[in-house]
Amino acid sequence: MENNKIRFKCKDLFKIPLVYLFIFMIFASGVMGVIGRSLCMVDTQDYENLQPELTAPDEIKTVLHHEPLGMIYVCYNDASYVNAYTENGEFLWAVSTPYLRNAYFEIHPEELVIYGNDNAYIYNAQSGAFIRKIPSNSLDLSYDWENESTGEFQAGEIYFSTYQVYRADADGNLTTIVSRPWWHWIFNFGLCWMVGFGGFAGVGILLFLEQRKAYKKVVEQQTAEAPTKVRIKTLFTNRKARVMTAYCRVNAAVHLVYAALNVVFGLWFGGILCIGIIPLALHFIVVNVIFANMSDRLSIPEEERTVFDHWYMIGWGSFIIAFLSVIVAVAVAV
């Protein structure tokens, strides 16, 4: 009977038109994210020769500025690709290596170096001519990305965002010198991830609201039959279900308190509480495995199952909030 009820609730969710929008967001973001990644990952075997300008929707990883040569180098990670331009944004040449996972880029006085953990590919910084390929550990390399953040702009300096490169003028304004079309954002992996997460969150919220309605009906029915303050223990005839539900409530409270403290500590104490997500996650996994087995064996009325499902879902939601608090705490602590 319980399984029929659960299946009915999932089907009932599809009576809400908004759920189709959230499902579309999930699938569309996944498809566009995969397509975007496949378009950007370039494995150039002809690395000794100059390449055409990269126009794939890859994100700019870093921009290097060679002031004596009056050149800028726009570097792309997934493609291990570098487009070279004048300071006015006129394309000069491009070079690309075989695929390097997490490629790095450096400018030495006369050389452009593209490297990963194993190999370094060295090109002439002015002409792009290939010079040599050597093991990366034979060079003194920084293994660092030179990220230019946008904030207080200095005249003549080069700045960049995800798909644009700018030069600051004397008044502190930015002039775009290298631009990519707006539709590159459609394939942006981070944006696709956020849209997909939004779709999952939307489905979860709709499911919670439907279960919340069923839960409130049970409480209202209990209140009508016995007009006193309704407590969890009065909603159950099965002791095991009552204990499991109470445990879910306590667990949810712990998750929410941790999430709040985690963000607060991230703001003022460097996010030292983030490590706490590990024991919380281990506990959450163990408890859910146990509860999944115990729940299948519970023989309880539909009303009691509704109450248990409600608090069980709140436990899941509170853990997701706790997990997201780690991301927020790390972001504000940096």
C-alpha positions as CSV (number, residue, x, y, z in Angstrom):
1,M,0.0,0.0,0.0
2,E,2.8,2.4,0.9
3,N,4.6,1.8,-2.4
4,N,1.4,2.6,-4.3
5,K,1.1,5.8,-2.4
6,I,4.6,6.8,-3.2
7,R,4.1,6.0,-6.9
8,F,0.9,8.0,-6.8
9,K,2.6,11.1,-5.4
10,C,5.3,11.0,-8.1
11,K,2.7,10.8,-10.8
12,D,0.6,13.4,-9.1
13,L,3.6,15.8,-9.3
14,F,3.2,15.7,-13.1
15,K,-0.2,17.3,-12.8
16,I,1.6,20.5,-12.0
17,P,2.7,22.3,-15.3
18,L,5.7,23.9,-13.6
19,V,7.4,20.6,-13.1
20,Y,7.9,20.2,-16.9
21,L,9.9,23.4,-17.0
22,F,12.1,22.1,-14.2
23,I,12.6,18.8,-16.0
24,F,13.4,20.6,-19.2
25,M,16.0,22.7,-17.3
26,I,17.7,19.5,-16.0
27,F,17.9,17.7,-19.4
28,A,18.7,20.8,-21.4
29,S,21.5,21.9,-19.1
30,G,23.0,18.5,-19.2
31,V,22.9,18.2,-22.9
32,M,24.3,21.7,-23.5
33,G,27.0,21.2,-20.9
34,V,28.2,18.0,-22.5
35,I,28.1,19.6,-26.0
36,G,30.0,22.6,-24.8
37,R,32.7,20.5,-23.3
38,S,33.1,18.4,-26.4
39,L,33.4,21.5,-28.6
40,C,36.1,23.0,-26.4
41,M,38.3,19.9,-25.8
42,V,40.9,20.1,-28.6
43,D,43.6,17.5,-29.0
44,T,46.0,19.2,-31.5
45,Q,48.6,16.7,-32.8
46,D,49.9,19.2,-35.3
47,Y,51.3,21.3,-32.5
48,E,54.4,22.4,-34.4
49,N,52.5,24.6,-36.8
50,L,50.4,27.7,-36.3
51,Q,46.7,27.2,-35.9
52,P,43.6,29.3,-36.9
53,E,42.0,31.5,-34.2
54,L,40.1,29.4,-31.7
55,T,36.4,30.3,-31.8
56,A,35.0,27.4,-29.7
57,P,33.0,28.5,-26.6
58,D,35.9,27.7,-24.2
59,E,36.3,29.9,-21.2
60,I,39.3,32.2,-21.0
61,K,41.6,30.8,-18.4
62,T,44.2,33.6,-18.3
63,V,45.5,36.5,-20.4
64,L,49.2,37.2,-20.6
65,H,50.5,40.7,-21.6
66,H,53.9,41.1,-23.2
67,E,54.4,44.8,-23.0
68,P,57.7,45.0,-24.9
69,L,56.2,43.2,-27.9
70,G,52.8,45.0,-27.5
71,M,51.1,41.6,-27.6
72,I,48.5,39.8,-25.5
73,Y,48.0,36.0,-25.3
74,V,44.4,34.8,-24.6
75,C,44.8,31.3,-23.1
76,Y,42.2,28.5,-23.1
77,N,42.4,25.6,-20.7
78,D,40.3,22.8,-22.3
79,A,41.8,23.3,-25.7
80,S,45.4,24.0,-24.5
81,Y,45.1,26.8,-27.0
82,V,46.6,30.3,-27.1
83,N,45.3,33.1,-29.4
84,A,47.8,35.9,-29.8
85,Y,46.6,39.5,-30.5
86,T,48.0,43.0,-30.7
87,E,47.1,45.3,-27.8
88,N,44.2,46.6,-30.0
89,G,42.7,43.1,-30.4
90,E,43.9,42.3,-33.9
91,F,44.5,38.6,-34.3
92,L,48.0,37.5,-35.1
93,W,48.4,33.8,-34.8
94,A,47.4,30.8,-32.6
95,V,49.1,27.7,-31.3
96,S,47.7,24.6,-29.7
97,T,49.2,21.5,-28.1
98,P,47.9,18.0,-27.6
99,Y,45.3,17.9,-24.9
100,L,46.7,18.8,-21.5
101,R,44.4,18.4,-18.5
102,N,44.6,21.6,-16.6
103,A,47.0,23.4,-18.9
104,Y,49.2,26.2,-17.6
105,F,50.6,29.2,-19.5
106,E,53.6,31.4,-19.0
107,I,55.6,34.0,-20.8
108,H,59.3,34.0,-20.5
109,P,61.2,37.0,-22.0
110,E,61.2,35.5,-25.5
111,E,59.1,32.4,-25.2
112,L,55.5,31.3,-24.7
113,V,55.3,28.1,-22.6
114,I,52.2,25.8,-22.5
115,Y,52.6,23.0,-20.1
116,G,51.0,20.4,-17.9
117,N,52.3,17.9,-15.4
118,D,54.4,16.0,-18.0
119,N,55.4,18.1,-21.0
120,A,56.1,21.7,-21.8
121,Y,55.6,23.1,-25.3
122,I,57.7,26.2,-26.1
123,Y,57.0,28.7,-28.8
124,N,58.5,31.9,-29.9
125,A,56.6,34.7,-28.1
126,Q,56.6,37.0,-31.1
127,S,56.1,34.8,-34.1
128,G,54.5,31.7,-32.5
129,A,57.1,29.4,-34.2
130,F,57.6,26.1,-32.4
131,I,60.9,25.8,-30.6
132,R,60.9,22.6,-28.6
133,K,59.0,20.1,-26.4
134,I,60.7,19.1,-23.2
135,P,59.6,17.5,-19.8
136,S,58.0,20.2,-17.7
137,N,59.9,19.3,-14.6
138,S,63.1,20.4,-16.4
139,L,62.0,24.0,-16.2
140,D,61.4,26.3,-13.3
141,L,57.7,26.8,-13.8
142,S,55.2,28.4,-11.5
143,Y,52.1,26.2,-12.1
144,D,49.9,29.1,-11.5
145,W,47.2,30.9,-13.4
146,E,47.6,34.7,-13.6
147,N,44.0,35.8,-13.0
148,E,43.2,39.5,-13.5
149,S,40.2,40.4,-11.3
150,T,38.0,43.3,-12.2
151,G,37.9,46.0,-9.6
152,E,40.1,49.2,-9.5
153,F,41.4,49.6,-13.0
154,Q,44.8,51.0,-13.9
155,A,45.2,52.8,-17.2
156,G,46.8,50.6,-19.9
157,E,46.4,47.4,-18.0
158,I,44.7,44.3,-19.5
159,Y,41.7,42.6,-17.8
160,F,39.5,39.8,-18.7
161,S,36.2,38.1,-17.9
162,T,34.9,34.7,-18.9
163,Y,34.7,35.5,-22.7
164,Q,36.0,39.1,-23.0
165,V,39.3,40.9,-22.8
166,Y,39.5,44.6,-21.9
167,R,42.0,47.4,-21.7
168,A,41.6,50.2,-19.1
169,D,41.8,53.8,-20.3
170,A,43.0,56.8,-18.4
171,D,39.6,57.4,-16.9
172,G,39.4,53.9,-15.5
173,N,36.9,52.7,-18.1
174,L,37.2,49.3,-19.8
175,T,37.3,49.0,-23.6
176,T,36.7,45.6,-25.1
177,I,39.5,44.5,-27.3
178,V,38.7,40.8,-27.7
179,S,35.1,39.7,-27.7
180,R,33.2,36.5,-28.0
181,P,29.5,36.1,-29.0
182,W,26.8,36.0,-26.3
183,W,25.8,32.5,-27.3
184,H,29.0,31.0,-25.8
185,W,27.2,31.3,-22.5
186,I,24.7,28.7,-23.6
187,F,27.5,26.1,-23.4
188,N,29.2,27.5,-20.3
189,F,29.7,24.5,-18.1
190,G,29.3,26.4,-14.8
191,L,26.1,28.1,-16.0
192,C,24.7,24.8,-17.2
193,W,25.5,23.2,-13.8
194,M,23.6,26.0,-12.0
195,V,20.6,25.7,-14.4
196,G,20.5,22.0,-13.9
197,F,20.8,22.4,-10.1
198,G,17.9,24.9,-10.2
199,G,15.8,22.3,-12.1
200,F,16.5,19.7,-9.4
201,A,15.8,22.2,-6.7
202,G,12.5,23.1,-8.3
203,V,11.4,19.5,-8.6
204,G,12.4,18.9,-4.9
205,I,10.5,22.0,-3.7
206,L,7.4,21.0,-5.6
207,L,7.6,17.4,-4.2
208,F,8.1,18.8,-0.7
209,L,5.1,21.1,-1.1
210,E,2.9,18.2,-2.2
211,Q,4.0,16.1,0.8
212,R,3.6,19.1,3.0
213,K,-0.1,19.4,1.9
214,A,-0.6,15.7,2.7
215,Y,1.1,16.1,6.1
216,K,-1.1,19.1,7.0
217,K,-4.2,17.2,6.2
218,V,-3.1,14.5,8.6
219,V,-2.5,17.0,11.3
220,E,-5.8,18.8,10.6
221,Q,-7.6,15.4,10.8
222,Q,-5.9,14.6,14.2
223,T,-6.7,18.1,15.5
224,A,-10.4,17.7,14.5
225,E,-10.7,14.4,16.2
226,A,-8.9,15.5,19.4
227,P,-8.7,19.3,19.6
228,T,-5.5,19.5,21.6
229,K,-1.9,20.3,20.6
230,V,-0.8,17.7,18.1
231,R,2.6,16.2,18.9
232,I,4.5,13.7,16.9
233,K,3.9,11.0,19.4
234,T,0.1,11.3,19.0
235,L,0.4,10.9,15.2
236,F,1.8,7.3,15.5
237,T,0.5,4.0,16.7
238,N,3.8,2.3,15.6
239,R,6.6,3.0,18.1
240,K,9.4,2.3,15.6
241,A,8.0,4.8,13.1
242,R,7.6,7.4,15.9
243,V,11.2,7.0,16.9
244,M,12.5,7.2,13.3
245,T,10.5,10.3,12.7
246,A,11.7,12.0,15.8
247,Y,15.3,11.1,14.8
248,C,14.7,12.8,11.4
249,R,13.5,15.9,13.1
250,V,16.6,16.1,15.4
251,N,18.9,15.3,12.4
252,A,17.3,18.1,10.4
253,A,17.8,20.6,13.3
254,V,21.5,19.6,13.5
255,H,22.0,20.1,9.8
256,L,20.4,23.6,9.8
257,V,22.4,24.7,12.9
258,Y,25.6,23.5,11.3
259,A,24.7,25.3,8.0
260,A,24.2,28.6,9.9
261,L,27.3,28.3,12.0
262,N,29.3,27.3,8.9
263,V,28.5,30.4,7.0
264,V,29.1,32.6,10.1
265,F,32.5,31.0,10.7
266,G,33.3,31.3,7.0
267,L,32.8,35.1,7.3
268,W,34.9,35.7,10.4
269,F,37.1,32.6,11.1
270,G,38.2,31.3,7.7
271,G,35.7,28.5,7.2
272,I,37.2,26.1,9.8
273,L,33.8,24.4,10.3
274,C,33.8,23.1,6.7
275,I,35.5,19.9,7.8
276,G,32.4,19.1,9.8
277,I,30.6,18.1,6.7
278,I,32.6,14.9,6.5
279,P,31.2,13.3,9.8
280,L,27.7,14.8,8.9
281,A,27.8,13.1,5.5
282,L,29.0,9.8,6.9
283,H,26.3,9.8,9.5
284,F,23.7,10.8,6.9
285,I,24.7,7.9,4.6
286,V,24.6,5.3,7.4
287,V,21.3,6.5,8.8
288,N,19.6,6.6,5.4
289,V,20.8,3.1,4.6
290,I,19.4,1.8,7.9
291,F,16.2,3.8,7.5
292,A,15.7,2.6,4.0
293,N,15.8,-1.0,5.2
294,M,13.6,-0.3,8.2
295,S,11.1,1.7,6.3
296,D,10.4,-1.1,3.9
297,R,9.4,-3.3,6.8
298,L,7.2,-0.8,8.5
299,S,3.5,-1.8,8.4
300,I,1.7,1.4,9.3
301,P,-1.4,3.3,8.1
302,E,-1.2,5.7,5.2
303,E,-1.5,8.7,7.5
304,E,1.5,7.6,9.6
305,R,3.5,6.9,6.4
306,T,2.7,10.4,5.2
307,V,4.0,12.0,8.4
308,F,7.2,9.9,8.3
309,D,7.8,10.7,4.6
310,H,7.4,14.4,5.4
311,W,10.1,14.5,8.0
312,Y,12.3,12.1,6.1
313,M,12.3,14.6,3.1
314,I,13.0,17.5,5.5
315,G,16.1,15.5,6.6
316,W,17.3,15.2,3.0
317,G,16.6,18.9,2.4
318,S,18.4,20.0,5.5
319,F,21.5,18.0,4.6
320,I,21.6,19.5,1.1
321,I,21.4,23.0,2.8
322,A,24.3,21.9,5.0
323,F,26.3,20.8,2.0
324,L,25.7,24.0,0.2
325,S,26.8,26.0,3.3
326,V,30.3,24.5,2.7
327,I,30.4,26.0,-0.8
328,V,29.2,29.4,0.6
329,A,31.6,29.3,3.5
330,V,34.6,28.6,1.2
331,A,33.5,31.4,-1.1
332,V,33.2,34.0,1.6
333,A,36.4,32.8,3.3
334,V,38.6,33.3,0.2
